[in-house]
Amino acid sequence: MLSSAAAASNHYTAKHIDAFAARVGRTFWIKSAEGNLPLFRTAPAAGASTFRAEDKQSFEIVELTGGTTNNPYYKVEFSSGKEGYISPEAFHEELNLTILTADPYAEEKRRTEEVAKEEKGRIEWIQSQPWSPAVKQAAIKKQPVPGLTTGEIRKVLGEPNRVIKLRGPLSVSEERWYYPDGKVLTFHNELLSTVDHQEKK
């Protein structure tokens, strides 16, 4: 932490500089706080023009530069490739507010990657089936085609929200599968026979 005397005089001891330098090579993340974002400079000088960092971006401190003991600046490189500079005082003011030490979007990114991986697997499975190109294209778009089995539909659309089992004439088993987007699929003896759409309430 900076002493008030050091901050006021803008002159730092070797101990301060060592503490600043310890952050070189570390990555930090930007997160807007009530619409506020940290300010960076285009050069390591007080009179240099400034710009706001972009939300949901990370940056690495690549160097401690400027006038070392008198006017040090962190040189940073953003994940976009853009470079900028921020003084240690400004950095400390924003730390744990708009500059974070851990990625606040890590869980969101993990979920997005998981969904993308599942979708890739779904499409690869569809492409590997001995279906006509038209059926494959419809399945990729999540448009189920009559004649597919319950197992195939699970691969194409995923699990339904609700399943109702009925007994049809001549001992034909009937099932109705309800999906969140309003699709209602009717199966007879585990083969898809009709696809209807229910208005979502």
C-alpha positions as CSV (number, residue, x, y, z in Angstrom):
1,M,0.0,0.0,0.0
2,L,1.3,3.5,-0.8
3,S,2.1,5.9,2.1
4,S,0.3,9.2,1.9
5,A,3.7,11.0,2.0
6,A,5.0,9.1,-1.0
7,A,1.7,9.6,-3.0
8,A,1.7,13.4,-2.2
9,S,5.4,13.9,-3.2
10,N,5.1,11.6,-6.2
11,H,8.5,10.3,-5.2
12,Y,9.0,6.6,-4.4
13,T,11.5,4.7,-2.5
14,A,13.3,1.6,-3.8
15,K,10.9,-0.4,-1.7
16,H,7.9,1.1,-3.4
17,I,9.4,0.5,-6.8
18,D,10.0,-3.1,-6.0
19,A,6.4,-3.5,-4.9
20,F,5.2,-1.9,-8.2
21,A,7.6,-4.1,-10.2
22,A,6.2,-7.3,-8.5
23,R,3.0,-6.8,-10.6
24,V,4.8,-7.0,-13.9
25,G,3.8,-10.2,-15.8
26,R,0.4,-10.4,-13.9
27,T,-3.0,-10.4,-15.6
28,F,-5.9,-8.3,-14.4
29,W,-9.5,-8.0,-15.6
30,I,-11.8,-5.1,-16.3
31,K,-15.3,-5.0,-15.0
32,S,-17.6,-1.9,-15.2
33,A,-18.7,-0.7,-11.8
34,E,-22.0,1.3,-12.0
35,G,-21.0,2.4,-15.5
36,N,-17.4,3.4,-14.6
37,L,-14.3,2.0,-16.3
38,P,-10.7,2.7,-15.5
39,L,-8.8,5.4,-17.4
40,F,-5.5,4.6,-19.2
41,R,-3.0,6.9,-21.0
42,T,-1.5,6.6,-24.4
43,A,2.0,7.3,-23.2
44,P,3.8,7.3,-19.8
45,A,3.3,11.0,-19.1
46,A,0.8,13.0,-17.1
47,G,-0.1,15.1,-20.2
48,A,-0.7,12.2,-22.5
49,S,-4.2,11.7,-23.9
50,T,-6.4,9.2,-22.1
51,F,-8.9,6.4,-23.0
52,R,-11.3,4.2,-21.1
53,A,-10.7,0.5,-21.0
54,E,-13.3,-1.8,-22.5
55,D,-15.5,-3.8,-20.2
56,K,-15.0,-7.6,-20.0
57,Q,-11.4,-7.2,-21.2
58,S,-8.2,-8.4,-19.6
59,F,-4.7,-6.9,-19.6
60,E,-1.2,-7.9,-18.6
61,I,1.2,-5.5,-17.0
62,V,4.2,-5.9,-19.3
63,E,6.6,-3.3,-17.8
64,L,7.2,-0.7,-15.2
65,T,8.3,2.4,-17.1
66,G,8.4,6.2,-17.0
67,G,10.7,8.1,-14.6
68,T,11.2,5.1,-12.3
69,T,11.4,6.8,-8.8
70,N,9.7,10.0,-9.7
71,N,7.0,9.2,-12.3
72,P,6.5,5.4,-12.8
73,Y,3.8,4.0,-15.0
74,Y,2.6,0.5,-15.6
75,K,2.7,-0.3,-19.3
76,V,-0.1,-2.7,-20.1
77,E,-1.2,-4.8,-23.0
78,F,-4.9,-5.5,-23.4
79,S,-6.4,-8.8,-24.7
80,S,-7.3,-6.8,-27.8
81,G,-3.7,-6.1,-28.5
82,K,-4.0,-2.4,-27.6
83,E,-1.3,-0.9,-25.3
84,G,-1.8,1.7,-22.5
85,Y,-0.3,3.2,-19.4
86,I,-1.6,3.7,-15.9
87,S,0.1,5.2,-12.9
88,P,0.5,3.1,-9.7
89,E,-1.8,5.5,-7.8
90,A,-4.6,5.3,-10.4
91,F,-4.1,1.5,-10.5
92,H,-4.5,1.3,-6.7
93,E,-7.6,3.5,-6.8
94,E,-9.3,1.1,-9.3
95,L,-8.1,-2.2,-7.8
96,N,-11.0,-4.3,-6.6
97,L,-13.4,-1.8,-8.1
98,T,-13.0,-1.8,-11.9
99,I,-9.7,-3.7,-12.0
100,L,-10.0,-7.2,-10.6
101,T,-7.3,-9.9,-9.8
102,A,-9.6,-12.8,-11.0
103,D,-11.7,-13.2,-14.1
104,P,-15.3,-12.3,-13.0
105,Y,-16.6,-13.9,-16.2
106,A,-14.8,-17.2,-15.9
107,E,-17.9,-19.2,-15.0
108,E,-19.9,-17.5,-17.9
109,K,-17.1,-18.3,-20.3
110,R,-16.9,-21.9,-19.1
111,R,-20.6,-22.3,-19.6
112,T,-20.4,-20.8,-23.1
113,E,-17.6,-23.1,-24.0
114,E,-19.5,-26.1,-22.7
115,V,-22.6,-25.2,-24.8
116,A,-20.4,-24.7,-27.9
117,K,-18.8,-28.1,-27.3
118,E,-22.2,-29.8,-26.8
119,E,-23.5,-28.2,-30.0
120,K,-20.4,-29.3,-32.0
121,G,-20.9,-32.9,-30.7
122,R,-24.6,-32.8,-31.6
123,I,-23.9,-31.6,-35.2
124,E,-21.1,-34.2,-35.6
125,W,-23.5,-36.9,-34.5
126,I,-26.2,-35.8,-36.9
127,Q,-23.7,-35.7,-39.8
128,S,-22.6,-39.3,-39.0
129,Q,-26.2,-40.6,-39.4
130,P,-27.3,-42.5,-42.6
131,W,-30.0,-39.9,-43.2
132,S,-30.7,-37.9,-46.3
133,P,-29.1,-34.4,-46.6
134,A,-32.6,-32.8,-46.1
135,V,-33.2,-34.7,-42.8
136,K,-29.7,-33.8,-41.6
137,Q,-30.2,-30.1,-42.4
138,A,-33.5,-30.1,-40.6
139,A,-32.0,-31.9,-37.6
140,I,-29.1,-29.4,-37.4
141,K,-31.7,-26.6,-37.3
142,K,-33.6,-28.5,-34.5
143,Q,-36.5,-29.2,-36.8
144,P,-37.5,-32.8,-36.0
145,V,-38.6,-35.0,-38.9
146,P,-41.4,-37.7,-38.5
147,G,-39.9,-41.2,-38.6
148,L,-37.1,-40.5,-36.2
149,T,-36.9,-42.6,-33.0
150,T,-37.1,-41.3,-29.4
151,G,-33.4,-41.9,-29.0
152,E,-32.6,-39.9,-32.2
153,I,-34.8,-37.1,-31.1
154,R,-33.0,-36.9,-27.8
155,K,-29.8,-36.4,-29.7
156,V,-31.3,-33.8,-32.0
157,L,-33.3,-31.8,-29.5
158,G,-32.1,-32.8,-26.1
159,E,-34.4,-33.9,-23.2
160,P,-38.0,-32.7,-23.2
161,N,-39.5,-30.7,-20.3
162,R,-42.3,-33.2,-19.9
163,V,-43.4,-36.5,-21.2
164,I,-47.0,-37.9,-21.2
165,K,-47.4,-41.6,-21.9
166,L,-50.7,-42.8,-23.3
167,R,-52.1,-46.1,-24.6
168,G,-53.4,-45.8,-28.1
169,P,-55.8,-48.2,-30.0
170,L,-54.6,-51.8,-30.7
171,S,-52.0,-51.5,-27.9
172,V,-50.0,-48.8,-29.7
173,S,-47.9,-46.9,-27.2
174,E,-48.2,-43.2,-27.5
175,E,-46.0,-40.5,-26.0
176,R,-46.2,-36.7,-26.1
177,W,-43.0,-34.8,-25.5
178,Y,-43.2,-31.1,-24.5
179,Y,-40.2,-28.8,-25.2
180,P,-39.5,-25.3,-23.8
181,D,-39.9,-23.6,-27.2
182,G,-43.5,-24.9,-27.5
183,K,-42.8,-28.0,-29.6
184,V,-45.1,-30.9,-28.9
185,L,-43.9,-34.2,-30.4
186,T,-46.1,-37.2,-30.6
187,F,-44.6,-40.7,-30.9
188,H,-46.3,-44.0,-31.7
189,N,-44.3,-47.1,-30.7
190,E,-41.2,-44.8,-30.2
191,L,-41.4,-43.3,-33.7
192,L,-42.1,-39.6,-34.2
193,S,-45.4,-39.2,-36.0
194,T,-46.4,-35.5,-35.6
195,V,-44.8,-32.2,-34.5
196,D,-47.1,-29.5,-33.2
197,H,-46.5,-26.1,-31.7
198,Q,-48.0,-24.9,-28.5
199,E,-48.3,-21.2,-27.7
200,K,-46.0,-20.3,-24.8
201,K,-47.9,-18.6,-22.0
